[in-house]
Amino acid sequence: MAYLNPGAGTAREGKQAAAVADAAAATSVVAAGANPTKAEYDALRADYLALRTKVNSLLAALRTAGLLAP
């Protein structure tokens, strides 16, 4: 457990953030040529948007738990 004041032994009061599931595996692949195809771009964009959603969920959970300022 973390302490605010180790000398005094004052334990930090807090609560756990809500659980957020792990990010899914990437679906995009390395571009075959010099320029990515539309399908390769779309797959990479979908992966980015999924990670963006996951990060926002994590931030919301930390704010709800009072670990980040609103």
Buried (B, 14 or more C-beta within 10 A) or exposed (E): EEEEEEEEEEEEEEEEBEEBEEBEEEEBEEEEEEEBEEEBEEBBEEBEEBEEEBEEBBBBBBEEEEEEEE
